[in-house]
Amino acid sequence: MQLGMIGLGRMGGNMAERIRRAGHEVIGYDVSADSGRDVDNLEALVARLNAPRIVWVMVPSGKPTDDTLSQLGTLLEAGDLIINGGNCRYTDDRRNADSLAADGIQYMDCGVSGGVWGSERGYALMVGGDADAYQRALPIFEALKPEGENGLVHAGPVGGGHFAKMVHNGIEYGMMQAFGEGFATMERSEYIQNTAEVMASWRSGSVVDSWLLDLLVRAMNDDPDLKQVPPVADETGEAKWTIEAAAELGVPTPAISAGLYTRLASRGGADDVLRVVTAMRGQFGGHVTKA
């Protein structure tokens, strides 16, 4: 098959290479001239593709995605298909699909997990869209997924792919938070002599064995107590969206919320809150807290 790939960063570039290794033709475009792109603008990308075209958009969510989709809407033709693989909010997908459908352009959303390791391991893909569009793009999805039966799912209609990926990332926040809390508890205990060794032992026979644990152990191989890692973490929106969607559906999400709030606190988001708490403790109880 032939595919246009827009966005050749850490994810998009590796995905393009994996698709090529499966025998498909990929025409790549990125705003960066150093990206290894095949064309230097969207007009040239569309011109290189045979109709009906399939274009995969792998750019940051928000304005970059909106601008790209808007421009593609003026360049593509009826019967072409856009797959949005960025971490967009699921509520944006139906708006995008409706806008493009007015010109006969199909739209699918695809949540992608696998990070920088996906090029070799394959990517977990969660796809939203019509069944006919899914079947049309299936060879591309098959090229990207890991070998074996799992790793690819048609999650539902448009928006379903990004909704599934949103929940996936929320779960990821909760799992990482739990590993972090366990690590910190053992590091402070007189009963544990080597936290890194204990956690590495869980990789065999344990119910908490996972790829996340593998990656944590890999990090601790060079820095067993993780003292070289700064105690701050960013959040990219998906956990917050998961919590909001769950609340609308009446689902409590304390584990995911804990992961999100810890990340916000690590960036200084809790400093004013704690100053207020400390000030009140000093007023009603004479408590003195040292910095």
Disulfide bonds with the S-S distance in Angstrom:
none
